Amino acid sequence: MKIVVYSTNTCPICVKTKELLNKWNLPFEQKMIDEDRAHMAEFSKVTNGARMVPQLTIDGKHIGGFSDLTELHMDGFFD
């Protein structure tokens, strides 16, 4: 499973999202959209123009943000 987290340096919920993924022992790739224009373009395309971070993809499929991630976890998606 490949998890990608699109985030920025100033987003506290992005930090919390990455902390949870680490706590759950789920490896992820971080893409900082405020540091790399290519990541910003990819973020816009993959998330269909989302404007808020964090946004996550799993195996290339956009799943949403922090609350969507926690719902997936509570539903046993990562078990």
mmJSON file of the N, C-alpha and C atoms, coordinates in Angstrom:
{"data_MODEL":{"atom_site":{
"group_PDB":["ATOM","ATOM","ATOM","ATOM","ATOM","ATOM","ATOM","ATOM","ATOM","ATOM","ATOM","ATOM","ATOM","ATOM","ATOM","ATOM","ATOM","ATOM","ATOM","ATOM","ATOM","ATOM","ATOM","ATOM","ATOM","ATOM","ATOM","ATOM","ATOM","ATOM","ATOM","ATOM","ATOM","ATOM","ATOM","ATOM","ATOM","ATOM","ATOM","ATOM","ATOM","ATOM","ATOM","ATOM","ATOM","ATOM","ATOM","ATOM","ATOM","ATOM","ATOM","ATOM","ATOM","ATOM","ATOM","ATOM","ATOM","ATOM","ATOM","ATOM","ATOM","ATOM","ATOM","ATOM","ATOM","ATOM","ATOM","ATOM","ATOM","ATOM","ATOM","ATOM","ATOM","ATOM","ATOM","ATOM","ATOM","ATOM","ATOM","ATOM","ATOM","ATOM","ATOM","ATOM","ATOM","ATOM","ATOM","ATOM","ATOM","ATOM","ATOM","ATOM","ATOM","ATOM","ATOM","ATOM","ATOM","ATOM","ATOM","ATOM","ATOM","ATOM","ATOM","ATOM","ATOM","ATOM","ATOM","ATOM","ATOM","ATOM","ATOM","ATOM","ATOM","ATOM","ATOM","ATOM","ATOM","ATOM","ATOM","ATOM","ATOM","ATOM","ATOM","ATOM","ATOM","ATOM","ATOM","ATOM","ATOM","ATOM","ATOM","ATOM","ATOM","ATOM","ATOM","ATOM","ATOM","ATOM","ATOM","ATOM","ATOM","ATOM","ATOM","ATOM","ATOM","ATOM","ATOM","ATOM","ATOM","ATOM","ATOM","ATOM","ATOM","ATOM","ATOM","ATOM","ATOM","ATOM","ATOM","ATOM","ATOM","ATOM","ATOM","ATOM","ATOM","ATOM","ATOM","ATOM","ATOM","ATOM","ATOM","ATOM","ATOM","ATOM","ATOM","ATOM","ATOM","ATOM","ATOM","ATOM","ATOM","ATOM","ATOM","ATOM","ATOM","ATOM","ATOM","ATOM","ATOM","ATOM","ATOM","ATOM","ATOM","ATOM","ATOM","ATOM","ATOM","ATOM","ATOM","ATOM","ATOM","ATOM","ATOM","ATOM","ATOM","ATOM","ATOM","ATOM","ATOM","ATOM","ATOM","ATOM","ATOM","ATOM","ATOM","ATOM","ATOM","ATOM","ATOM","ATOM","ATOM","ATOM","ATOM","ATOM","ATOM","ATOM","ATOM","ATOM","ATOM","ATOM","ATOM","ATOM","ATOM","ATOM","ATOM","ATOM","ATOM"],
"id":[1,2,3,4,5,6,7,8,9,10,11,12,13,14,15,16,17,18,19,20,21,22,23,24,25,26,27,28,29,30,31,32,33,34,35,36,37,38,39,40,41,42,43,44,45,46,47,48,49,50,51,52,53,54,55,56,57,58,59,60,61,62,63,64,65,66,67,68,69,70,71,72,73,74,75,76,77,78,79,80,81,82,83,84,85,86,87,88,89,90,91,92,93,94,95,96,97,98,99,100,101,102,103,104,105,106,107,108,109,110,111,112,113,114,115,116,117,118,119,120,121,122,123,124,125,126,127,128,129,130,131,132,133,134,135,136,137,138,139,140,141,142,143,144,145,146,147,148,149,150,151,152,153,154,155,156,157,158,159,160,161,162,163,164,165,166,167,168,169,170,171,172,173,174,175,176,177,178,179,180,181,182,183,184,185,186,187,188,189,190,191,192,193,194,195,196,197,198,199,200,201,202,203,204,205,206,207,208,209,210,211,212,213,214,215,216,217,218,219,220,221,222,223,224,225,226,227,228,229,230,231,232,233,234,235,236,237],
"type_symbol":["N","C","C","N","C","C","N","C","C","N","C","C","N","C","C","N","C","C","N","C","C","N","C","C","N","C","C","N","C","C","N","C","C","N","C","C","N","C","C","N","C","C","N","C","C","N","C","C","N","C","C","N","C","C","N","C","C","N","C","C","N","C","C","N","C","C","N","C","C","N","C","C","N","C","C","N","C","C","N","C","C","N","C","C","N","C","C","N","C","C","N","C","C","N","C","C","N","C","C","N","C","C","N","C","C","N","C","C","N","C","C","N","C","C","N","C","C","N","C","C","N","C","C","N","C","C","N","C","C","N","C","C","N","C","C","N","C","C","N","C","C","N","C","C","N","C","C","N","C","C","N","C","C","N","C","C","N","C","C","N","C","C","N","C","C","N","C","C","N","C","C","N","C","C","N","C","C","N","C","C","N","C","C","N","C","C","N","C","C","N","C","C","N","C","C","N","C","C","N","C","C","N","C","C","N","C","C","N","C","C","N","C","C","N","C","C","N","C","C","N","C","C","N","C","C","N","C","C","N","C","C","N","C","C","N","C","C"],
"label_atom_id":["N","CA","C","N","CA","C","N","CA","C","N","CA","C","N","CA","C","N","CA","C","N","CA","C","N","CA","C","N","CA","C","N","CA","C","N","CA","C","N","CA","C","N","CA","C","N","CA","C","N","CA","C","N","CA","C","N","CA","C","N","CA","C","N","CA","C","N","CA","C","N","CA","C","N","CA","C","N","CA","C","N","CA","C","N","CA","C","N","CA","C","N","CA","C","N","CA","C","N","CA","C","N","CA","C","N","CA","C","N","CA","C","N","CA","C","N","CA","C","N","CA","C","N","CA","C","N","CA","C","N","CA","C","N","CA","C","N","CA","C","N","CA","C","N","CA","C","N","CA","C","N","CA","C","N","CA","C","N","CA","C","N","CA","C","N","CA","C","N","CA","C","N","CA","C","N","CA","C","N","CA","C","N","CA","C","N","CA","C","N","CA","C","N","CA","C","N","CA","C","N","CA","C","N","CA","C","N","CA","C","N","CA","C","N","CA","C","N","CA","C","N","CA","C","N","CA","C","N","CA","C","N","CA","C","N","CA","C","N","CA","C","N","CA","C","N","CA","C","N","CA","C","N","CA","C","N","CA","C","N","CA","C","N","CA","C","N","CA","C","N","CA","C","N","CA","C"],
"label_alt_id":[null,null,null,null,null,null,null,null,null,null,null,null,null,null,null,null,null,null,null,null,null,null,null,null,null,null,null,null,null,null,null,null,null,null,null,null,null,null,null,null,null,null,null,null,null,null,null,null,null,null,null,null,null,null,null,null,null,null,null,null,null,null,null,null,null,null,null,null,null,null,null,null,null,null,null,null,null,null,null,null,null,null,null,null,null,null,null,null,null,null,null,null,null,null,null,null,null,null,null,null,null,null,null,null,null,null,null,null,null,null,null,null,null,null,null,null,null,null,null,null,null,null,null,null,null,null,null,null,null,null,null,null,null,null,null,null,null,null,null,null,null,null,null,null,null,null,null,null,null,null,null,null,null,null,null,null,null,null,null,null,null,null,null,null,null,null,null,null,null,null,null,null,null,null,null,null,null,null,null,null,null,null,null,null,null,null,null,null,null,null,null,null,null,null,null,null,null,null,null,null,null,null,null,null,null,null,null,null,null,null,null,null,null,null,null,null,null,null,null,null,null,null,null,null,null,null,null,null,null,null,null,null,null,null,null,null,null],
"label_comp_id":["MET","MET","MET","LYS","LYS","LYS","ILE","ILE","ILE","VAL","VAL","VAL","VAL","VAL","VAL","TYR","TYR","TYR","SER","SER","SER","THR","THR","THR","ASN","ASN","ASN","THR","THR","THR","CYS","CYS","CYS","PRO","PRO","PRO","ILE","ILE","ILE","CYS","CYS","CYS","VAL","VAL","VAL","LYS","LYS","LYS","THR","THR","THR","LYS","LYS","LYS","GLU","GLU","GLU","LEU","LEU","LEU","LEU","LEU","LEU","ASN","ASN","ASN","LYS","LYS","LYS","TRP","TRP","TRP","ASN","ASN","ASN","LEU","LEU","LEU","PRO","PRO","PRO","PHE","PHE","PHE","GLU","GLU","GLU","GLN","GLN","GLN","LYS","LYS","LYS","MET","MET","MET","ILE","ILE","ILE","ASP","ASP","ASP","GLU","GLU","GLU","ASP","ASP","ASP","ARG","ARG","ARG","ALA","ALA","ALA","HIS","HIS","HIS","MET","MET","MET","ALA","ALA","ALA","GLU","GLU","GLU","PHE","PHE","PHE","SER","SER","SER","LYS","LYS","LYS","VAL","VAL","VAL","THR","THR","THR","ASN","ASN","ASN","GLY","GLY","GLY","ALA","ALA","ALA","ARG","ARG","ARG","MET","MET","MET","VAL","VAL","VAL","PRO","PRO","PRO","GLN","GLN","GLN","LEU","LEU","LEU","THR","THR","THR","ILE","ILE","ILE","ASP","ASP","ASP","GLY","GLY","GLY","LYS","LYS","LYS","HIS","HIS","HIS","ILE","ILE","ILE","GLY","GLY","GLY","GLY","GLY","GLY","PHE","PHE","PHE","SER","SER","SER","ASP","ASP","ASP","LEU","LEU","LEU","THR","THR","THR","GLU","GLU","GLU","LEU","LEU","LEU","HIS","HIS","HIS","MET","MET","MET","ASP","ASP","ASP","GLY","GLY","GLY","PHE","PHE","PHE","PHE","PHE","PHE","ASP","ASP","ASP"],
"label_asym_id":["A","A","A","A","A","A","A","A","A","A","A","A","A","A","A","A","A","A","A","A","A","A","A","A","A","A","A","A","A","A","A","A","A","A","A","A","A","A","A","A","A","A","A","A","A","A","A","A","A","A","A","A","A","A","A","A","A","A","A","A","A","A","A","A","A","A","A","A","A","A","A","A","A","A","A","A","A","A","A","A","A","A","A","A","A","A","A","A","A","A","A","A","A","A","A","A","A","A","A","A","A","A","A","A","A","A","A","A","A","A","A","A","A","A","A","A","A","A","A","A","A","A","A","A","A","A","A","A","A","A","A","A","A","A","A","A","A","A","A","A","A","A","A","A","A","A","A","A","A","A","A","A","A","A","A","A","A","A","A","A","A","A","A","A","A","A","A","A","A","A","A","A","A","A","A","A","A","A","A","A","A","A","A","A","A","A","A","A","A","A","A","A","A","A","A","A","A","A","A","A","A","A","A","A","A","A","A","A","A","A","A","A","A","A","A","A","A","A","A","A","A","A","A","A","A","A","A","A","A","A","A","A","A","A","A","A","A"],
"label_entity_id":["1","1","1","1","1","1","1","1","1","1","1","1","1","1","1","1","1","1","1","1","1","1","1","1","1","1","1","1","1","1","1","1","1","1","1","1","1","1","1","1","1","1","1","1","1","1","1","1","1","1","1","1","1","1","1","1","1","1","1","1","1","1","1","1","1","1","1","1","1","1","1","1","1","1","1","1","1","1","1","1","1","1","1","1","1","1","1","1","1","1","1","1","1","1","1","1","1","1","1","1","1","1","1","1","1","1","1","1","1","1","1","1","1","1","1","1","1","1","1","1","1","1","1","1","1","1","1","1","1","1","1","1","1","1","1","1","1","1","1","1","1","1","1","1","1","1","1","1","1","1","1","1","1","1","1","1","1","1","1","1","1","1","1","1","1","1","1","1","1","1","1","1","1","1","1","1","1","1","1","1","1","1","1","1","1","1","1","1","1","1","1","1","1","1","1","1","1","1","1","1","1","1","1","1","1","1","1","1","1","1","1","1","1","1","1","1","1","1","1","1","1","1","1","1","1","1","1","1","1","1","1","1","1","1","1","1","1"],
"label_seq_id":[1,1,1,2,2,2,3,3,3,4,4,4,5,5,5,6,6,6,7,7,7,8,8,8,9,9,9,10,10,10,11,11,11,12,12,12,13,13,13,14,14,14,15,15,15,16,16,16,17,17,17,18,18,18,19,19,19,20,20,20,21,21,21,22,22,22,23,23,23,24,24,24,25,25,25,26,26,26,27,27,27,28,28,28,29,29,29,30,30,30,31,31,31,32,32,32,33,33,33,34,34,34,35,35,35,36,36,36,37,37,37,38,38,38,39,39,39,40,40,40,41,41,41,42,42,42,43,43,43,44,44,44,45,45,45,46,46,46,47,47,47,48,48,48,49,49,49,50,50,50,51,51,51,52,52,52,53,53,53,54,54,54,55,55,55,56,56,56,57,57,57,58,58,58,59,59,59,60,60,60,61,61,61,62,62,62,63,63,63,64,64,64,65,65,65,66,66,66,67,67,67,68,68,68,69,69,69,70,70,70,71,71,71,72,72,72,73,73,73,74,74,74,75,75,75,76,76,76,77,77,77,78,78,78,79,79,79],
"pdbx_PDB_ins_code":[null,null,null,null,null,null,null,null,null,null,null,null,null,null,null,null,null,null,null,null,null,null,null,null,null,null,null,null,null,null,null,null,null,null,null,null,null,null,null,null,null,null,null,null,null,null,null,null,null,null,null,null,null,null,null,null,null,null,null,null,null,null,null,null,null,null,null,null,null,null,null,null,null,null,null,null,null,null,null,null,null,null,null,null,null,null,null,null,null,null,null,null,null,null,null,null,null,null,null,null,null,null,null,null,null,null,null,null,null,null,null,null,null,null,null,null,null,null,null,null,null,null,null,null,null,null,null,null,null,null,null,null,null,null,null,null,null,null,null,null,null,null,null,null,null,null,null,null,null,null,null,null,null,null,null,null,null,null,null,null,null,null,null,null,null,null,null,null,null,null,null,null,null,null,null,null,null,null,null,null,null,null,null,null,null,null,null,null,null,null,null,null,null,null,null,null,null,null,null,null,null,null,null,null,null,null,null,null,null,null,null,null,null,null,null,null,null,null,null,null,null,null,null,null,null,null,null,null,null,null,null,null,null,null,null,null,null],
"Cartn_x":[0.85,0.0,0.896,0.611,1.384,0.488,0.888,0.151,0.967,0.313,0.941,0.161,0.896,0.299,0.762,-0.187,0.098,-0.108,0.92,0.836,1.648,1.59,2.389,3.134,4.07,4.87,4.112,3.006,2.301,0.997,0.751,-0.527,-0.421,-1.039,-0.965,-1.702,-2.757,-3.468,-2.627,-1.809,-0.878,0.084,0.582,1.497,0.789,-0.429,-1.197,-1.454,-1.74,-1.976,-0.74,0.413,1.663,2.012,1.7,1.926,1.061,-0.197,-1.083,-0.592,-0.192,0.314,1.533,2.417,3.582,3.158,2.206,1.709,1.102,0.411,-0.226,0.737,2.018,3.049,2.692,2.151,1.808,2.799,3.685,4.651,3.943,4.492,3.888,4.963,4.604,5.456,4.835,5.659,5.203,5.53,4.551,4.784,4.359,5.351,5.124,4.755,3.492,3.029,3.453,3.905,4.374,5.868,6.528,7.963,8.285,7.346,7.645,6.457,6.676,5.594,5.055,5.926,5.48,4.528,4.83,3.93,2.598,2.635,1.391,0.54,1.159,0.413,-0.174,0.615,0.148,-1.005,-0.856,-1.893,-3.21,-3.161,-4.364,-5.031,-4.219,-4.75,-5.336,-4.574,-4.971,-6.206,-6.316,-7.424,-8.58,-8.504,-9.548,-9.777,-8.668,-8.731,-8.971,-8.68,-8.851,-8.043,-8.531,-7.856,-7.33,-7.657,-7.224,-6.278,-5.354,-4.448,-4.7,-4.363,-3.73,-4.748,-4.232,-5.0,-4.166,-4.828,-4.113,-4.584,-3.653,-3.995,-3.485,-4.206,-3.778,-3.781,-2.606,-2.432,-2.983,-2.722,-3.107,-4.539,-5.339,-6.734,-6.876,-7.464,-7.665,-8.691,-8.314,-9.239,-9.757,-9.145,-9.592,-8.555,-9.04,-8.156,-8.097,-7.79,-7.581,-8.784,-9.98,-11.165,-11.451,-11.2,-11.402,-10.42,-9.19,-8.181,-8.588,-9.046,-9.424,-10.653,-11.579,-12.737,-12.309,-11.401,-10.898,-10.26,-9.484,-8.833,-9.87,-10.879,-11.909,-12.723,-12.834,-13.562,-12.715,-11.443,-10.578,-9.895,-9.878,-9.276,-7.811,-7.087,-5.652,-5.281,-6.262,-5.99,-5.543],
"Cartn_y":[-1.167,0.0,1.23,2.158,3.396,4.562,5.22,6.37,7.628,8.628,9.923,10.976,11.808,12.911,14.215,14.983,16.314,17.286,18.081,18.972,20.233,21.124,22.35,22.46,23.37,23.573,24.258,24.902,25.69,25.055,23.824,23.173,22.24,22.61,21.744,20.411,20.39,19.128,18.192,18.746,17.923,17.204,17.92,17.33,16.195,16.431,15.413,14.188,14.409,13.309,12.433,13.046,12.288,11.581,12.219,11.566,10.308,10.395,9.224,8.102,8.451,7.422,6.728,7.502,6.905,6.028,6.495,5.732,4.408,4.436,3.229,2.384,2.775,2.065,1.934,3.015,3.055,3.975,3.405,4.239,5.128,6.318,7.254,8.116,8.678,9.645,11.014,11.964,13.327,14.191,14.961,15.904,17.285,18.136,19.489,20.405,20.774,21.547,23.011,23.461,24.842,24.967,23.851,23.878,23.492,22.857,22.288,22.498,23.258,23.554,22.285,21.321,20.06,19.328,19.361,18.732,19.468,20.785,21.57,21.216,21.107,20.744,19.34,18.42,17.049,17.026,17.761,17.873,18.326,19.367,19.911,18.882,18.166,17.165,15.964,15.418,14.199,14.425,15.616,15.89,16.619,16.774,17.457,18.881,19.575,20.982,21.275,20.324,20.571,21.79,22.496,23.708,23.599,22.518,22.364,21.179,21.299,20.202,19.805,18.605,17.588,16.898,16.333,15.47,14.221,13.084,11.813,10.999,10.226,9.218,7.875,6.837,5.478,4.738,4.241,3.555,4.39,5.691,6.601,7.094,6.6,7.02,8.056,9.189,10.252,9.789,9.849,9.423,10.587,11.745,12.908,13.358,13.917,14.506,13.735,14.459,13.87,13.061,13.646,12.936,11.688,11.747,10.571,9.465,9.857,8.89,8.208,8.982,8.384,7.485,7.854,6.991,5.659,5.707,4.464,3.583,4.2,3.44,2.822,3.59,3.075,1.961,1.998,0.955,-0.282,-0.266,-1.423,-1.544,-0.482,-0.508,-0.916,-0.526,-0.775,-2.053,-2.807,-4.056,-5.172],
"Cartn_z":[0.0,0.0,0.0,-0.905,-0.98,-0.567,0.52,1.032,0.739,0.169,-0.079,0.693,1.423,2.173,1.541,1.037,0.519,1.672,1.968,3.116,2.896,3.901,3.89,5.215,5.259,6.462,7.595,7.293,8.304,8.777,8.423,8.708,9.918,11.054,12.234,12.065,11.266,11.052,10.179,9.314,8.528,9.471,10.456,11.437,12.169,12.606,13.328,12.443,11.184,10.242,10.133,9.983,9.855,11.166,12.297,13.594,13.717,13.297,13.36,12.449,11.242,10.329,10.925,11.535,12.193,13.373,14.166,15.313,14.864,13.741,13.209,12.376,12.339,11.567,10.095,9.539,8.123,7.407,6.616,5.904,4.879,4.679,3.738,3.097,1.967,1.288,1.518,1.891,2.135,0.928,0.462,-0.633,-0.157,0.006,0.506,-0.66,-0.73,-1.88,-1.819,-0.656,-0.549,-0.84,-1.105,-1.393,-2.837,-3.515,-4.832,-5.766,-6.829,-7.778,-8.437,-8.676,-9.283,-8.339,-7.049,-6.073,-6.015,-6.137,-6.137,-7.347,-8.512,-9.719,-9.595,-9.079,-8.868,-7.862,-6.774,-5.744,-6.355,-7.154,-7.775,-8.685,-9.437,-10.379,-9.631,-8.712,-8.003,-7.132,-6.54,-5.622,-6.298,-7.594,-8.356,-7.841,-7.581,-7.201,-5.735,-4.858,-3.42,-3.009,-2.01,-1.556,-0.139,0.545,1.937,2.064,2.989,3.315,4.761,5.123,4.298,3.395,2.322,1.44,1.248,1.183,1.087,-0.101,-0.626,-1.616,-1.105,-1.463,-1.176,-2.499,-2.873,-4.153,-5.306,-5.245,-6.325,-6.269,-5.328,-5.225,-4.113,-4.434,-3.456,-2.429,-1.136,-0.091,0.747,0.65,1.413,2.415,3.526,4.514,5.815,6.878,8.198,8.677,8.613,9.111,8.284,6.984,6.13,6.502,6.8,7.221,8.52,9.493,10.774,10.623,9.751,9.497,8.89,7.926,7.33,8.397,9.27,10.338,11.276,11.661,12.557,11.895,10.578,9.839,9.596,10.029,9.879,8.537,7.766,6.428,6.456,7.487,7.552,8.293,8.745,9.477,8.538],
"occupancy":[1.0,1.0,1.0,1.0,1.0,1.0,1.0,1.0,1.0,1.0,1.0,1.0,1.0,1.0,1.0,1.0,1.0,1.0,1.0,1.0,1.0,1.0,1.0,1.0,1.0,1.0,1.0,1.0,1.0,1.0,1.0,1.0,1.0,1.0,1.0,1.0,1.0,1.0,1.0,1.0,1.0,1.0,1.0,1.0,1.0,1.0,1.0,1.0,1.0,1.0,1.0,1.0,1.0,1.0,1.0,1.0,1.0,1.0,1.0,1.0,1.0,1.0,1.0,1.0,1.0,1.0,1.0,1.0,1.0,1.0,1.0,1.0,1.0,1.0,1.0,1.0,1.0,1.0,1.0,1.0,1.0,1.0,1.0,1.0,1.0,1.0,1.0,1.0,1.0,1.0,1.0,1.0,1.0,1.0,1.0,1.0,1.0,1.0,1.0,1.0,1.0,1.0,1.0,1.0,1.0,1.0,1.0,1.0,1.0,1.0,1.0,1.0,1.0,1.0,1.0,1.0,1.0,1.0,1.0,1.0,1.0,1.0,1.0,1.0,1.0,1.0,1.0,1.0,1.0,1.0,1.0,1.0,1.0,1.0,1.0,1.0,1.0,1.0,1.0,1.0,1.0,1.0,1.0,1.0,1.0,1.0,1.0,1.0,1.0,1.0,1.0,1.0,1.0,1.0,1.0,1.0,1.0,1.0,1.0,1.0,1.0,1.0,1.0,1.0,1.0,1.0,1.0,1.0,1.0,1.0,1.0,1.0,1.0,1.0,1.0,1.0,1.0,1.0,1.0,1.0,1.0,1.0,1.0,1.0,1.0,1.0,1.0,1.0,1.0,1.0,1.0,1.0,1.0,1.0,1.0,1.0,1.0,1.0,1.0,1.0,1.0,1.0,1.0,1.0,1.0,1.0,1.0,1.0,1.0,1.0,1.0,1.0,1.0,1.0,1.0,1.0,1.0,1.0,1.0,1.0,1.0,1.0,1.0,1.0,1.0,1.0,1.0,1.0,1.0,1.0,1.0,1.0,1.0,1.0,1.0,1.0,1.0],
"B_iso_or_equiv":[0.0,0.0,0.0,0.0,0.0,0.0,0.0,0.0,0.0,0.0,0.0,0.0,0.0,0.0,0.0,0.0,0.0,0.0,0.0,0.0,0.0,0.0,0.0,0.0,0.0,0.0,0.0,0.0,0.0,0.0,0.0,0.0,0.0,0.0,0.0,0.0,0.0,0.0,0.0,0.0,0.0,0.0,0.0,0.0,0.0,0.0,0.0,0.0,0.0,0.0,0.0,0.0,0.0,0.0,0.0,0.0,0.0,0.0,0.0,0.0,0.0,0.0,0.0,0.0,0.0,0.0,0.0,0.0,0.0,0.0,0.0,0.0,0.0,0.0,0.0,0.0,0.0,0.0,0.0,0.0,0.0,0.0,0.0,0.0,0.0,0.0,0.0,0.0,0.0,0.0,0.0,0.0,0.0,0.0,0.0,0.0,0.0,0.0,0.0,0.0,0.0,0.0,0.0,0.0,0.0,0.0,0.0,0.0,0.0,0.0,0.0,0.0,0.0,0.0,0.0,0.0,0.0,0.0,0.0,0.0,0.0,0.0,0.0,0.0,0.0,0.0,0.0,0.0,0.0,0.0,0.0,0.0,0.0,0.0,0.0,0.0,0.0,0.0,0.0,0.0,0.0,0.0,0.0,0.0,0.0,0.0,0.0,0.0,0.0,0.0,0.0,0.0,0.0,0.0,0.0,0.0,0.0,0.0,0.0,0.0,0.0,0.0,0.0,0.0,0.0,0.0,0.0,0.0,0.0,0.0,0.0,0.0,0.0,0.0,0.0,0.0,0.0,0.0,0.0,0.0,0.0,0.0,0.0,0.0,0.0,0.0,0.0,0.0,0.0,0.0,0.0,0.0,0.0,0.0,0.0,0.0,0.0,0.0,0.0,0.0,0.0,0.0,0.0,0.0,0.0,0.0,0.0,0.0,0.0,0.0,0.0,0.0,0.0,0.0,0.0,0.0,0.0,0.0,0.0,0.0,0.0,0.0,0.0,0.0,0.0,0.0,0.0,0.0,0.0,0.0,0.0,0.0,0.0,0.0,0.0,0.0,0.0],
"pdbx_formal_charge":[null,null,null,null,null,null,null,null,null,null,null,null,null,null,null,null,null,null,null,null,null,null,null,null,null,null,null,null,null,null,null,null,null,null,null,null,null,null,null,null,null,null,null,null,null,null,null,null,null,null,null,null,null,null,null,null,null,null,null,null,null,null,null,null,null,null,null,null,null,null,null,null,null,null,null,null,null,null,null,null,null,null,null,null,null,null,null,null,null,null,null,null,null,null,null,null,null,null,null,null,null,null,null,null,null,null,null,null,null,null,null,null,null,null,null,null,null,null,null,null,null,null,null,null,null,null,null,null,null,null,null,null,null,null,null,null,null,null,null,null,null,null,null,null,null,null,null,null,null,null,null,null,null,null,null,null,null,null,null,null,null,null,null,null,null,null,null,null,null,null,null,null,null,null,null,null,null,null,null,null,null,null,null,null,null,null,null,null,null,null,null,null,null,null,null,null,null,null,null,null,null,null,null,null,null,null,null,null,null,null,null,null,null,null,null,null,null,null,null,null,null,null,null,null,null,null,null,null,null,null,null,null,null,null,null,null,null],
"auth_seq_id":[1,1,1,2,2,2,3,3,3,4,4,4,5,5,5,6,6,6,7,7,7,8,8,8,9,9,9,10,10,10,11,11,11,12,12,12,13,13,13,14,14,14,15,15,15,16,16,16,17,17,17,18,18,18,19,19,19,20,20,20,21,21,21,22,22,22,23,23,23,24,24,24,25,25,25,26,26,26,27,27,27,28,28,28,29,29,29,30,30,30,31,31,31,32,32,32,33,33,33,34,34,34,35,35,35,36,36,36,37,37,37,38,38,38,39,39,39,40,40,40,41,41,41,42,42,42,43,43,43,44,44,44,45,45,45,46,46,46,47,47,47,48,48,48,49,49,49,50,50,50,51,51,51,52,52,52,53,53,53,54,54,54,55,55,55,56,56,56,57,57,57,58,58,58,59,59,59,60,60,60,61,61,61,62,62,62,63,63,63,64,64,64,65,65,65,66,66,66,67,67,67,68,68,68,69,69,69,70,70,70,71,71,71,72,72,72,73,73,73,74,74,74,75,75,75,76,76,76,77,77,77,78,78,78,79,79,79],
"auth_comp_id":["MET","MET","MET","LYS","LYS","LYS","ILE","ILE","ILE","VAL","VAL","VAL","VAL","VAL","VAL","TYR","TYR","TYR","SER","SER","SER","THR","THR","THR","ASN","ASN","ASN","THR","THR","THR","CYS","CYS","CYS","PRO","PRO","PRO","ILE","ILE","ILE","CYS","CYS","CYS","VAL","VAL","VAL","LYS","LYS","LYS","THR","THR","THR","LYS","LYS","LYS","GLU","GLU","GLU","LEU","LEU","LEU","LEU","LEU","LEU","ASN","ASN","ASN","LYS","LYS","LYS","TRP","TRP","TRP","ASN","ASN","ASN","LEU","LEU","LEU","PRO","PRO","PRO","PHE","PHE","PHE","GLU","GLU","GLU","GLN","GLN","GLN","LYS","LYS","LYS","MET","MET","MET","ILE","ILE","ILE","ASP","ASP","ASP","GLU","GLU","GLU","ASP","ASP","ASP","ARG","ARG","ARG","ALA","ALA","ALA","HIS","HIS","HIS","MET","MET","MET","ALA","ALA","ALA","GLU","GLU","GLU","PHE","PHE","PHE","SER","SER","SER","LYS","LYS","LYS","VAL","VAL","VAL","THR","THR","THR","ASN","ASN","ASN","GLY","GLY","GLY","ALA","ALA","ALA","ARG","ARG","ARG","MET","MET","MET","VAL","VAL","VAL","PRO","PRO","PRO","GLN","GLN","GLN","LEU","LEU","LEU","THR","THR","THR","ILE","ILE","ILE","ASP","ASP","ASP","GLY","GLY","GLY","LYS","LYS","LYS","HIS","HIS","HIS","ILE","ILE","ILE","GLY","GLY","GLY","GLY","GLY","GLY","PHE","PHE","PHE","SER","SER","SER","ASP","ASP","ASP","LEU","LEU","LEU","THR","THR","THR","GLU","GLU","GLU","LEU","LEU","LEU","HIS","HIS","HIS","MET","MET","MET","ASP","ASP","ASP","GLY","GLY","GLY","PHE","PHE","PHE","PHE","PHE","PHE","ASP","ASP","ASP"],
"auth_asym_id":["A","A","A","A","A","A","A","A","A","A","A","A","A","A","A","A","A","A","A","A","A","A","A","A","A","A","A","A","A","A","A","A","A","A","A","A","A","A","A","A","A","A","A","A","A","A","A","A","A","A","A","A","A","A","A","A","A","A","A","A","A","A","A","A","A","A","A","A","A","A","A","A","A","A","A","A","A","A","A","A","A","A","A","A","A","A","A","A","A","A","A","A","A","A","A","A","A","A","A","A","A","A","A","A","A","A","A","A","A","A","A","A","A","A","A","A","A","A","A","A","A","A","A","A","A","A","A","A","A","A","A","A","A","A","A","A","A","A","A","A","A","A","A","A","A","A","A","A","A","A","A","A","A","A","A","A","A","A","A","A","A","A","A","A","A","A","A","A","A","A","A","A","A","A","A","A","A","A","A","A","A","A","A","A","A","A","A","A","A","A","A","A","A","A","A","A","A","A","A","A","A","A","A","A","A","A","A","A","A","A","A","A","A","A","A","A","A","A","A","A","A","A","A","A","A","A","A","A","A","A","A","A","A","A","A","A","A"],
"auth_atom_id":["N","CA","C","N","CA","C","N","CA","C","N","CA","C","N","CA","C","N","CA","C","N","CA","C","N","CA","C","N","CA","C","N","CA","C","N","CA","C","N","CA","C","N","CA","C","N","CA","C","N","CA","C","N","CA","C","N","CA","C","N","CA","C","N","CA","C","N","CA","C","N","CA","C","N","CA","C","N","CA","C","N","CA","C","N","CA","C","N","CA","C","N","CA","C","N","CA","C","N","CA","C","N","CA","C","N","CA","C","N","CA","C","N","CA","C","N","CA","C","N","CA","C","N","CA","C","N","CA","C","N","CA","C","N","CA","C","N","CA","C","N","CA","C","N","CA","C","N","CA","C","N","CA","C","N","CA","C","N","CA","C","N","CA","C","N","CA","C","N","CA","C","N","CA","C","N","CA","C","N","CA","C","N","CA","C","N","CA","C","N","CA","C","N","CA","C","N","CA","C","N","CA","C","N","CA","C","N","CA","C","N","CA","C","N","CA","C","N","CA","C","N","CA","C","N","CA","C","N","CA","C","N","CA","C","N","CA","C","N","CA","C","N","CA","C","N","CA","C","N","CA","C","N","CA","C","N","CA","C","N","CA","C","N","CA","C","N","CA","C","N","CA","C","N","CA","C"],
"pdbx_PDB_model_num":[1,1,1,1,1,1,1,1,1,1,1,1,1,1,1,1,1,1,1,1,1,1,1,1,1,1,1,1,1,1,1,1,1,1,1,1,1,1,1,1,1,1,1,1,1,1,1,1,1,1,1,1,1,1,1,1,1,1,1,1,1,1,1,1,1,1,1,1,1,1,1,1,1,1,1,1,1,1,1,1,1,1,1,1,1,1,1,1,1,1,1,1,1,1,1,1,1,1,1,1,1,1,1,1,1,1,1,1,1,1,1,1,1,1,1,1,1,1,1,1,1,1,1,1,1,1,1,1,1,1,1,1,1,1,1,1,1,1,1,1,1,1,1,1,1,1,1,1,1,1,1,1,1,1,1,1,1,1,1,1,1,1,1,1,1,1,1,1,1,1,1,1,1,1,1,1,1,1,1,1,1,1,1,1,1,1,1,1,1,1,1,1,1,1,1,1,1,1,1,1,1,1,1,1,1,1,1,1,1,1,1,1,1,1,1,1,1,1,1,1,1,1,1,1,1,1,1,1,1,1,1,1,1,1,1,1,1]
}}}
